[in-house]
Amino acid sequence: METPRSAAHPRITIDPNICHGQPTVRGLRYPVQNVLEYLASGMTEAEILADYPDLEAEDLRACQAYAADILQVRSIFRLAS
């Protein structure tokens, strides 16, 4: 089954039947959030690609670009204490 892809982010898919609708890399059940957490934890691109051979270097960049675009769209408000 073909998973929905955005023209702006063709490597990122959102399908309610895969990972509870979370954005994933090419529908492979690798959530974008996990990839970003690996990068944030200090894993190198080479380490991630070695641990997850289904992923490609462009997938890692696609996750970062997707996250950057999501942050541009949302407004962040400070809540009163």
PyMOL Python script that loads the backbone (N, CA, C, O; Angstrom):
from pymol import cmd

cmd.read_pdbstr("""\
ATOM      1  N   MET A   1       0.844  -1.191   0.000  1.00  0.00           N
ATOM      2  CA  MET A   1       0.000   0.000   0.000  1.00  0.00           C
ATOM      3  C   MET A   1       0.882   1.244   0.000  1.00  0.00           C
ATOM      4  O   MET A   1       1.857   1.325   0.746  1.00  0.00           O
ATOM      5  N   GLU A   2       0.543   2.174  -0.811  1.00  0.00           N
ATOM      6  CA  GLU A   2       1.268   3.440  -0.900  1.00  0.00           C
ATOM      7  C   GLU A   2       0.956   4.296   0.321  1.00  0.00           C
ATOM      8  O   GLU A   2      -0.207   4.448   0.693  1.00  0.00           O
ATOM      9  N   THR A   3       1.993   4.857   0.948  1.00  0.00           N
ATOM     10  CA  THR A   3       1.771   5.720   2.103  1.00  0.00           C
ATOM     11  C   THR A   3       1.809   7.173   1.664  1.00  0.00           C
ATOM     12  O   THR A   3       2.548   7.523   0.744  1.00  0.00           O
ATOM     13  N   PRO A   4       1.015   8.031   2.319  1.00  0.00           N
ATOM     14  CA  PRO A   4       0.970   9.436   1.915  1.00  0.00           C
ATOM     15  C   PRO A   4       2.301  10.141   2.149  1.00  0.00           C
ATOM     16  O   PRO A   4       2.928   9.971   3.194  1.00  0.00           O
ATOM     17  N   ARG A   5       2.720  10.924   1.178  1.00  0.00           N
ATOM     18  CA  ARG A   5       3.962  11.688   1.272  1.00  0.00           C
ATOM     19  C   ARG A   5       3.671  13.138   0.908  1.00  0.00           C
ATOM     20  O   ARG A   5       2.807  13.430   0.081  1.00  0.00           O
ATOM     21  N   SER A   6       4.402  14.022   1.535  1.00  0.00           N
ATOM     22  CA  SER A   6       4.273  15.442   1.247  1.00  0.00           C
ATOM     23  C   SER A   6       5.223  15.798   0.110  1.00  0.00           C
ATOM     24  O   SER A   6       6.319  15.244   0.016  1.00  0.00           O
ATOM     25  N   ALA A   7       4.811  16.709  -0.742  1.00  0.00           N
ATOM     26  CA  ALA A   7       5.703  17.166  -1.808  1.00  0.00           C
ATOM     27  C   ALA A   7       6.940  17.837  -1.226  1.00  0.00           C
ATOM     28  O   ALA A   7       8.028  17.736  -1.792  1.00  0.00           O
ATOM     29  N   ALA A   8       6.777  18.517  -0.102  1.00  0.00           N
ATOM     30  CA  ALA A   8       7.906  19.199   0.530  1.00  0.00           C
ATOM     31  C   ALA A   8       8.849  18.217   1.220  1.00  0.00           C
ATOM     32  O   ALA A   8      10.040  18.493   1.360  1.00  0.00           O
ATOM     33  N   HIS A   9       8.320  17.070   1.652  1.00  0.00           N
ATOM     34  CA  HIS A   9       9.121  16.085   2.391  1.00  0.00           C
ATOM     35  C   HIS A   9       8.801  14.678   1.887  1.00  0.00           C
ATOM     36  O   HIS A   9       8.148  13.903   2.585  1.00  0.00           O
ATOM     37  N   PRO A  10       9.254  14.349   0.688  1.00  0.00           N
ATOM     38  CA  PRO A  10       8.876  13.063   0.093  1.00  0.00           C
ATOM     39  C   PRO A  10       9.410  11.841   0.841  1.00  0.00           C
ATOM     40  O   PRO A  10       8.873  10.747   0.666  1.00  0.00           O
ATOM     41  N   ARG A  11      10.433  11.988   1.657  1.00  0.00           N
ATOM     42  CA  ARG A  11      10.964  10.850   2.414  1.00  0.00           C
ATOM     43  C   ARG A  11      10.232  10.634   3.736  1.00  0.00           C
ATOM     44  O   ARG A  11      10.456   9.628   4.410  1.00  0.00           O
ATOM     45  N   ILE A  12       9.371  11.554   4.107  1.00  0.00           N
ATOM     46  CA  ILE A  12       8.639  11.459   5.367  1.00  0.00           C
ATOM     47  C   ILE A  12       7.196  11.065   5.059  1.00  0.00           C
ATOM     48  O   ILE A  12       6.537  11.687   4.225  1.00  0.00           O
ATOM     49  N   THR A  13       6.714  10.029   5.738  1.00  0.00           N
ATOM     50  CA  THR A  13       5.348   9.567   5.516  1.00  0.00           C
ATOM     51  C   THR A  13       4.560   9.606   6.821  1.00  0.00           C
ATOM     52  O   THR A  13       5.105   9.431   7.910  1.00  0.00           O
ATOM     53  N   ILE A  14       3.273   9.839   6.673  1.00  0.00           N
ATOM     54  CA  ILE A  14       2.362   9.807   7.816  1.00  0.00           C
ATOM     55  C   ILE A  14       1.209   8.893   7.425  1.00  0.00           C
ATOM     56  O   ILE A  14       0.451   9.177   6.497  1.00  0.00           O
ATOM     57  N   ASP A  15       1.099   7.797   8.153  1.00  0.00           N
ATOM     58  CA  ASP A  15       0.065   6.804   7.875  1.00  0.00           C
ATOM     59  C   ASP A  15      -0.499   6.348   9.217  1.00  0.00           C
ATOM     60  O   ASP A  15       0.259   5.896  10.075  1.00  0.00           O
ATOM     61  N   PRO A  16      -1.809   6.454   9.418  1.00  0.00           N
ATOM     62  CA  PRO A  16      -2.388   6.065  10.704  1.00  0.00           C
ATOM     63  C   PRO A  16      -2.139   4.597  11.060  1.00  0.00           C
ATOM     64  O   PRO A  16      -2.255   4.218  12.225  1.00  0.00           O
ATOM     65  N   ASN A  17      -1.803   3.775  10.076  1.00  0.00           N
ATOM     66  CA  ASN A  17      -1.546   2.354  10.321  1.00  0.00           C
ATOM     67  C   ASN A  17      -0.084   2.044  10.618  1.00  0.00           C
ATOM     68  O   ASN A  17       0.263   0.895  10.891  1.00  0.00           O
ATOM     69  N   ILE A  18       0.768   3.051  10.569  1.00  0.00           N
ATOM     70  CA  ILE A  18       2.196   2.853  10.839  1.00  0.00           C
ATOM     71  C   ILE A  18       2.595   3.752  11.997  1.00  0.00           C
ATOM     72  O   ILE A  18       2.453   4.972  11.921  1.00  0.00           O
ATOM     73  N   CYS A  19       3.092   3.151  13.061  1.00  0.00           N
ATOM     74  CA  CYS A  19       3.577   3.890  14.246  1.00  0.00           C
ATOM     75  C   CYS A  19       2.541   4.877  14.773  1.00  0.00           C
ATOM     76  O   CYS A  19       2.878   5.996  15.161  1.00  0.00           O
ATOM     77  N   HIS A  20       1.283   4.456  14.783  1.00  0.00           N
ATOM     78  CA  HIS A  20       0.183   5.268  15.333  1.00  0.00           C
ATOM     79  C   HIS A  20       0.066   6.639  14.670  1.00  0.00           C
ATOM     80  O   HIS A  20      -0.353   7.608  15.304  1.00  0.00           O
ATOM     81  N   GLY A  21       0.436   6.714  13.397  1.00  0.00           N
ATOM     82  CA  GLY A  21       0.291   7.966  12.663  1.00  0.00           C
ATOM     83  C   GLY A  21       1.418   8.958  12.859  1.00  0.00           C
ATOM     84  O   GLY A  21       1.348  10.083  12.365  1.00  0.00           O
ATOM     85  N   GLN A  22       2.459   8.554  13.578  1.00  0.00           N
ATOM     86  CA  GLN A  22       3.604   9.448  13.751  1.00  0.00           C
ATOM     87  C   GLN A  22       4.362   9.552  12.427  1.00  0.00           C
ATOM     88  O   GLN A  22       4.364   8.595  11.651  1.00  0.00           O
ATOM     89  N   PRO A  23       5.003  10.687  12.151  1.00  0.00           N
ATOM     90  CA  PRO A  23       5.808  10.798  10.932  1.00  0.00           C
ATOM     91  C   PRO A  23       6.944   9.766  10.961  1.00  0.00           C
ATOM     92  O   PRO A  23       7.658   9.647  11.957  1.00  0.00           O
ATOM     93  N   THR A  24       7.098   9.033   9.872  1.00  0.00           N
ATOM     94  CA  THR A  24       8.151   8.024   9.770  1.00  0.00           C
ATOM     95  C   THR A  24       8.979   8.247   8.514  1.00  0.00           C
ATOM     96  O   THR A  24       8.596   9.000   7.619  1.00  0.00           O
ATOM     97  N   VAL A  25      10.109   7.581   8.472  1.00  0.00           N
ATOM     98  CA  VAL A  25      10.990   7.659   7.316  1.00  0.00           C
ATOM     99  C   VAL A  25      10.530   6.633   6.283  1.00  0.00           C
ATOM    100  O   VAL A  25      10.618   5.427   6.512  1.00  0.00           O
ATOM    101  N   ARG A  26      10.046   7.115   5.164  1.00  0.00           N
ATOM    102  CA  ARG A  26       9.642   6.296   4.020  1.00  0.00           C
ATOM    103  C   ARG A  26       8.731   5.138   4.396  1.00  0.00           C
ATOM    104  O   ARG A  26       8.737   4.106   3.723  1.00  0.00           O
ATOM    105  N   GLY A  27       7.943   5.292   5.467  1.00  0.00           N
ATOM    106  CA  GLY A  27       7.022   4.237   5.866  1.00  0.00           C
ATOM    107  C   GLY A  27       7.705   3.000   6.419  1.00  0.00           C
ATOM    108  O   GLY A  27       7.094   1.934   6.483  1.00  0.00           O
ATOM    109  N   LEU A  28       8.968   3.124   6.821  1.00  0.00           N
ATOM    110  CA  LEU A  28       9.754   1.976   7.282  1.00  0.00           C
ATOM    111  C   LEU A  28       9.626   1.693   8.773  1.00  0.00           C
ATOM    112  O   LEU A  28      10.354   0.851   9.300  1.00  0.00           O
ATOM    113  N   ARG A  29       8.735   2.364   9.451  1.00  0.00           N
ATOM    114  CA  ARG A  29       8.554   2.211  10.901  1.00  0.00           C
ATOM    115  C   ARG A  29       9.744   2.744  11.701  1.00  0.00           C
ATOM    116  O   ARG A  29      10.013   2.285  12.811  1.00  0.00           O
ATOM    117  N   TYR A  30      10.439   3.702  11.132  1.00  0.00           N
ATOM    118  CA  TYR A  30      11.458   4.461  11.859  1.00  0.00           C
ATOM    119  C   TYR A  30      10.871   5.846  12.095  1.00  0.00           C
ATOM    120  O   TYR A  30      10.900   6.679  11.188  1.00  0.00           O
ATOM    121  N   PRO A  31      10.337   6.119  13.285  1.00  0.00           N
ATOM    122  CA  PRO A  31       9.765   7.439  13.536  1.00  0.00           C
ATOM    123  C   PRO A  31      10.812   8.550  13.412  1.00  0.00           C
ATOM    124  O   PRO A  31      11.958   8.391  13.835  1.00  0.00           O
ATOM    125  N   VAL A  32      10.403   9.656  12.836  1.00  0.00           N
ATOM    126  CA  VAL A  32      11.277  10.825  12.715  1.00  0.00           C
ATOM    127  C   VAL A  32      11.814  11.209  14.094  1.00  0.00           C
ATOM    128  O   VAL A  32      12.990  11.547  14.232  1.00  0.00           O
ATOM    129  N   GLN A  33      10.962  11.158  15.102  1.00  0.00           N
ATOM    130  CA  GLN A  33      11.378  11.521  16.458  1.00  0.00           C
ATOM    131  C   GLN A  33      12.560  10.675  16.918  1.00  0.00           C
ATOM    132  O   GLN A  33      13.494  11.208  17.517  1.00  0.00           O
ATOM    133  N   ASN A  34      12.542   9.382  16.653  1.00  0.00           N
ATOM    134  CA  ASN A  34      13.656   8.525  17.063  1.00  0.00           C
ATOM    135  C   ASN A  34      14.949   8.931  16.373  1.00  0.00           C
ATOM    136  O   ASN A  34      16.000   9.015  17.009  1.00  0.00           O
ATOM    137  N   VAL A  35      14.868   9.182  15.075  1.00  0.00           N
ATOM    138  CA  VAL A  35      16.065   9.582  14.330  1.00  0.00           C
ATOM    139  C   VAL A  35      16.630  10.880  14.903  1.00  0.00           C
ATOM    140  O   VAL A  35      17.842  11.010  15.075  1.00  0.00           O
ATOM    141  N   LEU A  36      15.759  11.833  15.196  1.00  0.00           N
ATOM    142  CA  LEU A  36      16.214  13.099  15.775  1.00  0.00           C
ATOM    143  C   LEU A  36      16.829  12.884  17.155  1.00  0.00           C
ATOM    144  O   LEU A  36      17.810  13.541  17.504  1.00  0.00           O
ATOM    145  N   GLU A  37      16.266  11.975  17.937  1.00  0.00           N
ATOM    146  CA  GLU A  37      16.831  11.674  19.255  1.00  0.00           C
ATOM    147  C   GLU A  37      18.207  11.029  19.133  1.00  0.00           C
ATOM    148  O   GLU A  37      19.094  11.318  19.936  1.00  0.00           O
ATOM    149  N   TYR A  38      18.400  10.160  18.144  1.00  0.00           N
ATOM    150  CA  TYR A  38      19.724   9.562  17.933  1.00  0.00           C
ATOM    151  C   TYR A  38      20.740  10.654  17.635  1.00  0.00           C
ATOM    152  O   TYR A  38      21.834  10.666  18.200  1.00  0.00           O
ATOM    153  N   LEU A  39      20.374  11.571  16.743  1.00  0.00           N
ATOM    154  CA  LEU A  39      21.283  12.667  16.395  1.00  0.00           C
ATOM    155  C   LEU A  39      21.553  13.560  17.603  1.00  0.00           C
ATOM    156  O   LEU A  39      22.694  13.957  17.839  1.00  0.00           O
ATOM    157  N   ALA A  40      20.514  13.874  18.363  1.00  0.00           N
ATOM    158  CA  ALA A  40      20.659  14.747  19.532  1.00  0.00           C
ATOM    159  C   ALA A  40      21.503  14.095  20.625  1.00  0.00           C
ATOM    160  O   ALA A  40      22.163  14.789  21.399  1.00  0.00           O
ATOM    161  N   SER A  41      21.483  12.767  20.690  1.00  0.00           N
ATOM    162  CA  SER A  41      22.259  12.072  21.722  1.00  0.00           C
ATOM    163  C   SER A  41      23.746  12.032  21.398  1.00  0.00           C
ATOM    164  O   SER A  41      24.561  11.625  22.226  1.00  0.00           O
ATOM    165  N   GLY A  42      24.094  12.459  20.179  1.00  0.00           N
ATOM    166  CA  GLY A  42      25.502  12.487  19.799  1.00  0.00           C
ATOM    167  C   GLY A  42      25.913  11.368  18.861  1.00  0.00           C
ATOM    168  O   GLY A  42      27.079  11.282  18.476  1.00  0.00           O
ATOM    169  N   MET A  43      24.968  10.504  18.484  1.00  0.00           N
ATOM    170  CA  MET A  43      25.318   9.465  17.509  1.00  0.00           C
ATOM    171  C   MET A  43      25.703  10.136  16.197  1.00  0.00           C
ATOM    172  O   MET A  43      25.079  11.110  15.775  1.00  0.00           O
ATOM    173  N   THR A  44      26.725   9.608  15.569  1.00  0.00           N
ATOM    174  CA  THR A  44      27.121  10.145  14.273  1.00  0.00           C
ATOM    175  C   THR A  44      26.230   9.550  13.185  1.00  0.00           C
ATOM    176  O   THR A  44      25.557   8.540  13.386  1.00  0.00           O
ATOM    177  N   GLU A  45      26.249  10.200  12.042  1.00  0.00           N
ATOM    178  CA  GLU A  45      25.493   9.689  10.903  1.00  0.00           C
ATOM    179  C   GLU A  45      25.932   8.265  10.589  1.00  0.00           C
ATOM    180  O   GLU A  45      25.097   7.398  10.329  1.00  0.00           O
ATOM    181  N   ALA A  46      27.235   8.024  10.613  1.00  0.00           N
ATOM    182  CA  ALA A  46      27.763   6.691  10.308  1.00  0.00           C
ATOM    183  C   ALA A  46      27.270   5.652  11.311  1.00  0.00           C
ATOM    184  O   ALA A  46      26.943   4.530  10.925  1.00  0.00           O
ATOM    185  N   GLU A  47      27.214   6.007  12.585  1.00  0.00           N
ATOM    186  CA  GLU A  47      26.730   5.074  13.611  1.00  0.00           C
ATOM    187  C   GLU A  47      25.258   4.731  13.392  1.00  0.00           C
ATOM    188  O   GLU A  47      24.863   3.570  13.494  1.00  0.00           O
ATOM    189  N   ILE A  48      24.459   5.737  13.096  1.00  0.00           N
ATOM    190  CA  ILE A  48      23.030   5.505  12.874  1.00  0.00           C
ATOM    191  C   ILE A  48      22.827   4.609  11.656  1.00  0.00           C
ATOM    192  O   ILE A  48      22.041   3.662  11.699  1.00  0.00           O
ATOM    193  N   LEU A  49      23.531   4.910  10.583  1.00  0.00           N
ATOM    194  CA  LEU A  49      23.372   4.128   9.361  1.00  0.00           C
ATOM    195  C   LEU A  49      23.874   2.698   9.543  1.00  0.00           C
ATOM    196  O   LEU A  49      23.339   1.775   8.928  1.00  0.00           O
ATOM    197  N   ALA A  50      24.888   2.505  10.375  1.00  0.00           N
ATOM    198  CA  ALA A  50      25.379   1.149  10.650  1.00  0.00           C
ATOM    199  C   ALA A  50      24.374   0.365  11.492  1.00  0.00           C
ATOM    200  O   ALA A  50      24.166  -0.827  11.269  1.00  0.00           O
ATOM    201  N   ASP A  51      23.757   1.038  12.456  1.00  0.00           N
ATOM    202  CA  ASP A  51      22.781   0.377  13.331  1.00  0.00           C
ATOM    203  C   ASP A  51      21.446   0.127  12.635  1.00  0.00           C
ATOM    204  O   ASP A  51      20.736  -0.820  12.972  1.00  0.00           O
ATOM    205  N   TYR A  52      21.109   0.966  11.672  1.00  0.00           N
ATOM    206  CA  TYR A  52      19.815   0.886  10.980  1.00  0.00           C
ATOM    207  C   TYR A  52      20.060   0.888   9.468  1.00  0.00           C
ATOM    208  O   TYR A  52      19.888   1.917   8.814  1.00  0.00           O
ATOM    209  N   PRO A  53      20.461  -0.256   8.914  1.00  0.00           N
ATOM    210  CA  PRO A  53      20.878  -0.299   7.504  1.00  0.00           C
ATOM    211  C   PRO A  53      19.784   0.036   6.492  1.00  0.00           C
ATOM    212  O   PRO A  53      20.087   0.305   5.330  1.00  0.00           O
ATOM    213  N   ASP A  54      18.520   0.024   6.910  1.00  0.00           N
ATOM    214  CA  ASP A  54      17.449   0.426   5.985  1.00  0.00           C
ATOM    215  C   ASP A  54      17.455   1.927   5.729  1.00  0.00           C
ATOM    216  O   ASP A  54      16.923   2.394   4.722  1.00  0.00           O
ATOM    217  N   LEU A  55      18.057   2.680   6.640  1.00  0.00           N
ATOM    218  CA  LEU A  55      18.103   4.137   6.494  1.00  0.00           C
ATOM    219  C   LEU A  55      19.234   4.545   5.560  1.00  0.00           C
ATOM    220  O   LEU A  55      20.235   3.843   5.421  1.00  0.00           O
ATOM    221  N   GLU A  56      19.050   5.691   4.926  1.00  0.00           N
ATOM    222  CA  GLU A  56      20.059   6.283   4.045  1.00  0.00           C
ATOM    223  C   GLU A  56      20.422   7.655   4.591  1.00  0.00           C
ATOM    224  O   GLU A  56      19.653   8.256   5.341  1.00  0.00           O
ATOM    225  N   ALA A  57      21.591   8.146   4.215  1.00  0.00           N
ATOM    226  CA  ALA A  57      22.050   9.451   4.703  1.00  0.00           C
ATOM    227  C   ALA A  57      21.016  10.537   4.420  1.00  0.00           C
ATOM    228  O   ALA A  57      20.795  11.414   5.256  1.00  0.00           O
ATOM    229  N   GLU A  58      20.392  10.486   3.267  1.00  0.00           N
ATOM    230  CA  GLU A  58      19.387  11.495   2.916  1.00  0.00           C
ATOM    231  C   GLU A  58      18.176  11.427   3.851  1.00  0.00           C
ATOM    232  O   GLU A  58      17.510  12.439   4.071  1.00  0.00           O
ATOM    233  N   ASP A  59      17.890  10.253   4.396  1.00  0.00           N
ATOM    234  CA  ASP A  59      16.785  10.123   5.353  1.00  0.00           C
ATOM    235  C   ASP A  59      17.056  10.945   6.610  1.00  0.00           C
ATOM    236  O   ASP A  59      16.150  11.579   7.150  1.00  0.00           O
ATOM    237  N   LEU A  60      18.292  10.932   7.067  1.00  0.00           N
ATOM    238  CA  LEU A  60      18.643  11.690   8.274  1.00  0.00           C
ATOM    239  C   LEU A  60      18.464  13.184   8.033  1.00  0.00           C
ATOM    240  O   LEU A  60      17.933  13.895   8.886  1.00  0.00           O
ATOM    241  N   ARG A  61      18.903  13.654   6.881  1.00  0.00           N
ATOM    242  CA  ARG A  61      18.728  15.073   6.539  1.00  0.00           C
ATOM    243  C   ARG A  61      17.248  15.409   6.366  1.00  0.00           C
ATOM    244  O   ARG A  61      16.809  16.504   6.718  1.00  0.00           O
ATOM    245  N   ALA A  62      16.487  14.469   5.824  1.00  0.00           N
ATOM    246  CA  ALA A  62      15.046  14.697   5.646  1.00  0.00           C
ATOM    247  C   ALA A  62      14.346  14.849   6.994  1.00  0.00           C
ATOM    248  O   ALA A  62      13.434  15.665   7.130  1.00  0.00           O
ATOM    249  N   CYS A  63      14.764  14.077   7.984  1.00  0.00           N
ATOM    250  CA  CYS A  63      14.179  14.196   9.329  1.00  0.00           C
ATOM    251  C   CYS A  63      14.468  15.569   9.917  1.00  0.00           C
ATOM    252  O   CYS A  63      13.590  16.190  10.517  1.00  0.00           O
ATOM    253  N   GLN A  64      15.694  16.041   9.748  1.00  0.00           N
ATOM    254  CA  GLN A  64      16.058  17.362  10.266  1.00  0.00           C
ATOM    255  C   GLN A  64      15.287  18.459   9.548  1.00  0.00           C
ATOM    256  O   GLN A  64      14.818  19.402  10.185  1.00  0.00           O
ATOM    257  N   ALA A  65      15.151  18.350   8.243  1.00  0.00           N
ATOM    258  CA  ALA A  65      14.420  19.359   7.475  1.00  0.00           C
ATOM    259  C   ALA A  65      12.943  19.362   7.860  1.00  0.00           C
ATOM    260  O   ALA A  65      12.330  20.424   7.971  1.00  0.00           O
ATOM    261  N   TYR A  66      12.377  18.190   8.062  1.00  0.00           N
ATOM    262  CA  TYR A  66      10.969  18.085   8.471  1.00  0.00           C
ATOM    263  C   TYR A  66      10.767  18.765   9.823  1.00  0.00           C
ATOM    264  O   TYR A  66       9.823  19.535  10.000  1.00  0.00           O
ATOM    265  N   ALA A  67      11.648  18.481  10.769  1.00  0.00           N
ATOM    266  CA  ALA A  67      11.541  19.088  12.101  1.00  0.00           C
ATOM    267  C   ALA A  67      11.671  20.605  12.024  1.00  0.00           C
ATOM    268  O   ALA A  67      10.934  21.326  12.696  1.00  0.00           O
ATOM    269  N   ALA A  68      12.597  21.091  11.214  1.00  0.00           N
ATOM    270  CA  ALA A  68      12.775  22.537  11.072  1.00  0.00           C
ATOM    271  C   ALA A  68      11.510  23.180  10.511  1.00  0.00           C
ATOM    272  O   ALA A  68      11.101  24.248  10.966  1.00  0.00           O
ATOM    273  N   ASP A  69      10.898  22.540   9.535  1.00  0.00           N
ATOM    274  CA  ASP A  69       9.669  23.088   8.958  1.00  0.00           C
ATOM    275  C   ASP A  69       8.518  23.064   9.956  1.00  0.00           C
ATOM    276  O   ASP A  69       7.733  24.011  10.016  1.00  0.00           O
ATOM    277  N   ILE A  70       8.409  22.002  10.733  1.00  0.00           N
ATOM    278  CA  ILE A  70       7.346  21.918  11.739  1.00  0.00           C
ATOM    279  C   ILE A  70       7.497  23.045  12.757  1.00  0.00           C
ATOM    280  O   ILE A  70       6.504  23.652  13.157  1.00  0.00           O
ATOM    281  N   LEU A  71       8.710  23.327  13.172  1.00  0.00           N
ATOM    282  CA  LEU A  71       8.932  24.390  14.154  1.00  0.00           C
ATOM    283  C   LEU A  71       8.623  25.766  13.584  1.00  0.00           C
ATOM    284  O   LEU A  71       8.233  26.662  14.334  1.00  0.00           O
ATOM    285  N   GLN A  72       8.784  25.958  12.290  1.00  0.00           N
ATOM    286  CA  GLN A  72       8.457  27.242  11.675  1.00  0.00           C
ATOM    287  C   GLN A  72       6.955  27.478  11.657  1.00  0.00           C
ATOM    288  O   GLN A  72       6.508  28.623  11.725  1.00  0.00           O
ATOM    289  N   VAL A  73       6.184  26.424  11.569  1.00  0.00           N
ATOM    290  CA  VAL A  73       4.739  26.539  11.435  1.00  0.00           C
ATOM    291  C   VAL A  73       4.064  26.798  12.772  1.00  0.00           C
ATOM    292  O   VAL A  73       3.041  27.481  12.824  1.00  0.00           O
ATOM    293  N   ARG A  74       4.605  26.280  13.823  1.00  0.00           N
ATOM    294  CA  ARG A  74       3.957  26.373  15.128  1.00  0.00           C
ATOM    295  C   ARG A  74       4.348  27.641  15.863  1.00  0.00           C
ATOM    296  O   ARG A  74       5.475  28.126  15.755  1.00  0.00           O
ATOM    297  N   SER A  75       3.403  28.159  16.602  1.00  0.00           N
ATOM    298  CA  SER A  75       3.669  29.288  17.486  1.00  0.00           C
ATOM    299  C   SER A  75       3.934  28.737  18.877  1.00  0.00           C
ATOM    300  O   SER A  75       3.250  27.821  19.332  1.00  0.00           O
ATOM    301  N   ILE A  76       4.910  29.290  19.535  1.00  0.00           N
ATOM    302  CA  ILE A  76       5.244  28.854  20.884  1.00  0.00           C
ATOM    303  C   ILE A  76       4.912  29.990  21.828  1.00  0.00           C
ATOM    304  O   ILE A  76       5.391  31.112  21.666  1.00  0.00           O
ATOM    305  N   PHE A  77       4.088  29.689  22.812  1.00  0.00           N
ATOM    306  CA  PHE A  77       3.651  30.695  23.769  1.00  0.00           C
ATOM    307  C   PHE A  77       4.146  30.328  25.156  1.00  0.00           C
ATOM    308  O   PHE A  77       4.139  29.160  25.544  1.00  0.00           O
ATOM    309  N   ARG A  78       4.570  31.325  25.884  1.00  0.00           N
ATOM    310  CA  ARG A  78       4.981  31.115  27.268  1.00  0.00           C
ATOM    311  C   ARG A  78       3.724  31.068  28.127  1.00  0.00           C
ATOM    312  O   ARG A  78       2.858  31.936  28.029  1.00  0.00           O
ATOM    313  N   LEU A  79       3.637  30.050  28.963  1.00  0.00           N
ATOM    314  CA  LEU A  79       2.498  29.912  29.856  1.00  0.00           C
ATOM    315  C   LEU A  79       2.786  30.635  31.159  1.00  0.00           C
ATOM    316  O   LEU A  79       3.912  30.623  31.657  1.00  0.00           O
ATOM    317  N   ALA A  80       1.769  31.258  31.699  1.00  0.00           N
ATOM    318  CA  ALA A  80       1.926  31.952  32.978  1.00  0.00           C
ATOM    319  C   ALA A  80       2.203  30.933  34.072  1.00  0.00           C
ATOM    320  O   ALA A  80       1.640  29.838  34.072  1.00  0.00           O
ATOM    321  N   SER A  81       3.074  31.299  35.001  1.00  0.00           N
ATOM    322  CA  SER A  81       3.400  30.388  36.110  1.00  0.00           C
ATOM    323  C   SER A  81       2.399  30.516  37.217  1.00  0.00           C
ATOM    324  O   SER A  81       2.510  29.828  38.232  1.00  0.00           O
TER     325      SER A  81
END
""", "prot")
cmd.dss("prot")
cmd.show_as("cartoon", "prot")
cmd.util.cbc("prot")
cmd.orient("prot")
